[in-house]
Amino acid sequence: MVRTGVTRAYGAGLRQAISKSVANRLRALCVGVGVTAILQSSTATAMMISSFAGRGLITTAPALAVMLGADIGTTMVAQILSFNISWASPLLLAFGFVTHSIARNTRPRQLGRTAMGLGVMLLALKLIVSTAEPLRESQILHDVLISISGDALIAILIAALLTWLAHSSLAVVLLIMSLASSGAVPIEATFALVVGANIGGTIPPIIATMAEGPEGRRVPLGNAAFKLFGALLILPFISLINPWIAEISNNPAHIVVNFHTFFNIAIACIFIFFTNIVAGLTKQILPDVPQSDDKVRPKHLDKNAFELPNLALSSATLETLHIGEIVENMLRESLAILETENASRAKVVAQMDNNVDRLYEEVKLYVSKVMREELDEAESSRASEILTFATNLEHIGDIVENLMEMAQKKDKKRIQFSEAGLNDLTQLHEQVTENLKLALSIFMSGDVKLARRLLAQKRQVIALERMSADRHMARLREGRPESIETSALHMDILRDLKRIHSHVVAVAYPVLERAGELEALPTTSEFK
């Protein structure tokens, strides 16, 4: 709850802070500390960084520096929660519930969610401590924990497994802290358990990025290497560290958390100078995969941004514009193919439609996942607009593919349009193409003036289509051979261009409806 609330309230700012930290390793480390201290999850930071790396926004070496800072940041929250502040739990729960219930704006609602999450965390810690009190009297548990304290490897494996299942090293460290406070776990065993929790915390990001490209997978892999090397370095000296940590505070909870902080600071101080080397090693393990040119992949869909609906919808908007660019190219190519005899180019356009279909499915699934999140009215409306416009673009692609089938029939029959007929088709085609460019701009900007202008074009395109049809009928009456041969083809193309324009104009309606101008516009029957 805390991570979701903070991410939705300030996630865009946190991502911007990360993106600006790539110039300097120390700055990247500090940003990682700050962002993770706020998010309370190094896993969430790892997913952000992996997303940036996968899209080429950050290279592996500075991304690893951010992760070193993230591991320190997650210890800051544990430090705060190691103090007895359980009295704040009911206050945070009450404040969070009221704020989340009555607030209308996104940020106050999410801050209320965050307060409730903190309240539940404090309540859980108090319950764990009180519930674990009787465990001190359990001889069986005492014998088990004594055996663990004598075998650091088993303790590390148990804690790593528990952390992987919990998907949170912070949660497991707080559990260890609570058990240590109640005397259920000897201090000698807690250090190995904390090391295991740190190693286990690197597993969820590795698994979560398995389907990503190698660039995104290198970051969690490199961070796991840091933790493993750090564990190997520190384990022989645990018995020496124990008295030194105890000098800072003899409170068992503070001893556990102080070791957790010390372990991550030591790793950062050592490996901050080796980020380039580790980045190189991860590149050898996960080399770049050459991209084939025959398969178009989504460029902008950030699959780690679902907790940030605004950012996720922006990604979907950019990917829909990517579809629009392909459709625009298809439409331009279709005119050249109709003018000439070129069956091979028609096949290229058909392949472009396959790319449109593939990207449309990706956008549709992506936006559907975004809509499962908690959206406000504006975000929900935008999600619907994206799906509608993407669907219209996909329909336009199908219609253009149909035009290519007509072009192939024309080539097969060896027939040609009359010069006047071709001029009419070209004029209408160019008008539809220009309006598609205008529609893409409206979709991105939501500009009311442009939407008004596009809707006004509807009447002109309808008039142009009718004029072209009337001229064609006049040529038929004159008995022109080219017009007679291409009559059915000519009328089908006019019909399809009109259908394309209907899909194009649809983008203007939601923009004008938001501005309260839709009711004042002429009705569809007036346009006809």
N, C-alpha and C positions, 0 to 999 in steps of 0.2 A: 504493500500500500504506500509506503514511504517513497520507494523508488518510482512507482507509477505517478504519484502526486507531484513529486519534484520534477520528473521528466516532462510531464505535460504542462507544468507551470513555467519551467525555465529551460526546457530541453533545447530549444532553438539557440538560446544564448550560450548554453554549455557547449553545444556542437560548434558554434562560431568560435568560442574560446579555444577549443581543441584545434580547429583548423588554422588558427593564427599562431600556434605554438611550435610549428615545424621548423622554424629557422634556427633554433638554438636548443641543444640537448637539455641544458639545465632549465630553460624556460618550459620545455615540454614536460620535464619531470614535475616542476612546480604546478603546472596546469593539471596534470594527472592527479596530484595530491588534492587540489582544490575541488575539481569536478567530482572525484570519487567520495570525498568527505561529504559533499552535498547529496550525491545519489545514494550513498551507503551501499554501494555495490560495485566491486571491481569488475564483476561479470558484465554489468550494464556498460561500463566504460569500455571494456574489451570489445563488446559487440559494436559500439559506435566506431571505435578505431578500426576494427576489421572492415566495417562498411566503407570507411573513408579509403582504406588501403585497397580494397577490392575495386573501387571506382577510380583509382589513380590520384586521389586528392592528397595523399600523404604516402611517403615511402616507408619501407619497413623499419629502418634505423630510428628515425624520430618517433615512429609509432611505438616502438619498444621502449623508448625513453618515457613516453607518456604512461605506459603500463607499469614501469618501475615506480613512478609517482602514484599511480592508482593503487598499487599494493600498500603504499604507505598511507594513503588517504583512507582506506577502509579500516585502518587501525585507529584512526582518530575517533571514530564513532564508538568503537569498543572502549577507548579510554574514558569517554564521557559516561558511558553506561556502566562502567565499573564502579562508579560511586553510587551510594544508596539514594536514588532520587525516585524511588517507587511512589512516593507521595504525590508526584506530579501526574501519575497515570490517570486518575479520574478527571483531573482538570483538563488534560489534553484530550481525553475521550469526549468530554462534554463540549469543549470548545470546537473540536473537529466535527462532531456530529451536527451541531447547530450551524456552523459555517457552511459545511457541505450541503446541508438541507435547504438553507435559505438563500445562499449566494446564487446570483444569476450569471455572473461572468465566470469564464473558465478558470482564471488564476486563483481567485478566492476559493472556489470549489475544490480545486486541487490542493491548495494549502490546507483546507479542512481535512481532506483525505490523508495528507501527510501527518497532521496532528493526531488523527485517529490511529494511524499506523504506529507512531511513536508511543502513544498511550498503551496500545496492545503489547508492544515490545516490552515496555517497563512492567506491565502486569504479568507477562509470561515469565520474565526473569524472577520476579518475586515468587511466583508459584513454583518455579523450578527449584529455587533455593529451599522453600518450605517443604516441598514434596521430597527433596533429596535428604532432608535431615535424618529420617529413620535409616537411610542406607548406611550411615556410619556404623550402625550396630550389626550390619549384615556380614557374617564371617565369610560367606561364599563370595560376595562381591569383593570383600577385602582381599581374599586370596587371589581372585582373578586380576584385580588391579595391581597387586604386588608382582604377579607374574608378568604383567604388561610392562611395569616399570623396569623390569629386568631385561626386557627384550624390546628395544626401541623400534626395530623394524616392524614388529607386529602392531605396536601402538600407532606408528605412522600409517600403516595400511588400514587399520580400523578407522582412524580419523579421516583419512582420504576418502574411503568408501562412504562414510557418513556425510561428508561434505558434498560429495558428488550427488548423493540422494537428496540432500537438502538444497542443492544449488546455491549455497551461500556459505562461504568460509566465516563470515561474520557471525551467522547464527550458531555455527558449531563452536567457534571460539567463545562466544557468550555462554554456551552450554557447558563447555569445559570450565570456564570461569565460575559458573554457578555451582558445579559439582565440587570444585576445589574449595569454594567458600563454605560449603556444608561439610567439608572434611571427607567426602565420599571418594575423592581421588587424591592420592599422594602427590605432592608437588613434583617429586622426581619424575612422575609419569606425564605430567601436564605439558612439559616442554616438547616431548616427542609427539604428543597428541596435537599440539599447536602446529608443529612442522608438518604433520600429516594433513591438517586442515588447510594449510597454505598450498600444499601440493594438490589436494583434492579440488581446491577452488579454481584450478587451471583447467580442469577436465570439461565442465559445461561449455565454455567458449569454444574449445576444440571440437566438441561434438556438434555444437550449433552451427559451426561454419563448414561442416563437412561437404555441404552441397555448393559452397562458394568456390570461386576461382582460387588459384594458388596465392595470389597477392593478399587476399583477405585471410587465408588460413595460416600464413606465416606468422602473423602477430601473436595469436594465442599459443602457437607452437614455440616461438621464441620466449614468451613469458613463462611457459612451462619449463623450458630449459634453465632459465634463471633460477626458478624455485628448486629444481632438482640439484643443480650445481651448488646452490646455497645450502641445501640440506646436507649434501656430502661434506661441505666445508665445516659446518657448524656442529654436526653430530658428535665428532670426537671430543669437542670441548664443552659439551652440555654440563658436565659435572663441575667445570671451572666457572661457568657462567652463572650457575644457580646462586652461589653466595653473593656474587656481585649484584645480581638483580634484586636479591632480598635486602641488600643494603639501602636501596631506594625506598622500598616500602615492604614491611613484613606482612601486609594484608594479602592473603592467598589470591583474591581476585585481582589485585593490582599486580602481583607477581606474574600471573598468567598473561595479563594484557601488556605489561611492560616488556615481557619476552617477545610477545607477538609483534610489538612495535619495533623492538631492537632487531629482530630477525629481518624484517622488511627493510629497515633503514640500512642495515649492513649489506644486504643484497644490492640495494640501489647504489650505495657508495662504491661498491666493488665493480658492478657490471655497467654503470653508466658510461664507463670508458671503453666498453667492449660491445656497444650496440651495433656498430658497423660489422664487426666480426661475426656476431651471432646472426645478424641479418643476412650476411653472405652464406652462412651455414644453412639457414632455413631456405634460402634460394636454391642451394644445391639439392636439398631434400625435396623441395617443392618447386621444380623449375617452371618457367613460363610455358604455357600451352599455346602453340600457334593457332590463331583463329582462322577458320575457313571463311572464305568470302561468300559462299553460297547460302549461308544460314545467318539471318539477321537475329541478333539477340537484344533484349531490352538494354538500353543504355542508362536509364535514370531511376529505375525502380529500386528503392532502398528497402530491402526486406527486414532491416533492423530498426525501422522507423515507425512501426505500428503503434508504439506507445506515444508517439507524437503525431496525432492525426493531421495537424496543419502541415507538418513537414512531409508526411506520407502522401497527402493529397497534392502537395507541390510536386513531388516526384512523379505521381501519376499524371499530373498536368503536362509535365515536360515529356513524358513518354507518349502521351496522346498527341502532342505536337510532332513528335518523331513519326508517328503513324501518318499524321497530316502531311508531312513533307514527302513521304513515300507516295501517298495518294495523289498529291499535286504533281509529282514526277510522272506517275502513271497517266494522269489526265493530259499532261503536255505531250507525252509520247504518243498517246492514242491519236491525236490529231495528225501528227506526222505519218503515222502508219496508215490512217485512212486516206491520206493524200497520195501515198505511194504504194507500191507492191513490195512488201517486206515481211514475209511470214516469220522470219527468225526474230525480228524485233517484237512481234506479237507474242512470241513465246517468252521473251524476257519480261514483258509486262505481266503475263500470266504468273510468272515466278514472283514478281513483285507483289501480286495479290496474295500469294501464299504467305509471304512475309507479313503482309498486313493482317491476315487472319491469325498468324502465330502471335504477333504482338498484341492484337486485340484480346486474345484469350488471356495473355499475361496481365494486361491492364485490368480486365474484368475480374480475374481472380484476386488481384492485388487490392483493388478498390473494395471488393466484397469482404476481404479480411479487415480492411480499415473500418468498414461499416459495422463490424462486430464490436469495435471499441466504443467507448462512451463519447458521443459526438454532440456538440451543441447544434443549434438550428442552422447556423451558417455553414458549418462543416458538413452537416448532413445534406444540405442543399447543394453544396459544391460537389460532393461525391456523386449525387444523382446527375448533375450536369456533365461531369466527366464521363460517366457510363453512357449517357445519352449521346454525347458528341462522338465518343469512340465508336459507338454502335452505328451512328450515321456515316462515319468515315469508312467503316467496314462495309456498309451497304454500297457506298460510292465505289469502293474497290471492286465489289462484285459486278456492279453495272459496267464499269470500265472493262472488266474482263469479258463481259458480254459483248461490248463494242469490238473487242479484239476478235471474237468469234465471227462477228459480222465482217470484219476486215478480211479474215481468212476466206470466208465464202466469196467475197468480192474478188479476191485474187484468183480463187479457183475458177470462177466463172469468167474471168478476164473482162470485167466490165469497169467503166470509169464514170465518175460523176461529170455532169456538164460543168463548164466553168462557172456559170451563174449559180448552180446548185452548190458547188464546192465553196464558193464565196459566202453563201448564206450559212452553210454549216460552220465554216471557219469563224464567221462573225459571232455566232451564238456560242460556239465552243470557247472562244477567247473571253467572252463576257462571263461565262460560267467559271472559267479558270481564275480570272481576276477576283471574282466574288468568293471563291474558295480561299484565296490568300487573305481577303478581308475577314472571312469567318475565323481563320486561325488567329488573327490578331485580336478579334473580339473575344474569342475563347480564353486567350491569355490575359487580356487586360480588363475585360468586362466594361469596356467603354460604351456609354449609352449613345453618344453621337454616332459612333461607327455602327452600332446595332440599328439605329434609326435609318442610317444610310443603306445598310444591307437590305433591310426590309423594303425600303423604297425601290431597290433594284429588282424586287420580285415582279413588280408590274412591268418594268421595262423588258425583262427576260420573257415574260409571258407574251407581251406584244411582239417581241422579236421572233419568238417561236411561231406565232400565228402568221406573221408576215412571211416567214420562210416557207411555211406550209402553203399559203395562198400563192406565192410565186411559183412553187413547184407545181401546183395544180394548173396554173396558167401555162406553164411549159408543157404539161401533159396535153392540154387542149390544143396547143400548137403542133403537137405530134413530134416533138424532138426525141430522136432515138435514145440518146443518153439518159434523158429523164424517164422515159418509159422503162428502160432496162433497170434503172436504179431506184424506181419509185418506192417499192416496199422497203428497201434498205434506207433510203433517205428519210422516210417517215419514222422508221424504227429508231434511227439515230436522234432525230428531233425529240421523240418521246423519251429516250434515255437521258438526253441532256437536260430535259425538263425535270425528270425525276432526280437527277443529280443535284440540280439547283434547289429542289425542295428540301433535300437533306442538308444542303449548305446553309440555307436561310434559317433552318430550325434553331441554330445557335443563338440567334438574336432574341428569341422569345423570352427565355428566362431572364436575360439582362434587362429587357424593357419591363418585364413584370415586376422585378425588384424595384425599378425606378418609378413604378406606378403609371407607366405610359401605355401599357398594352391595351387597356380598354378604350383609350382615345384613338387608337389606330383603326384604319379601315378593316372591315371584315374580309375573310377569305373570298366570299362571294363578290365583294366589290373589286378585289384584285382580278378576279376572273372576268 
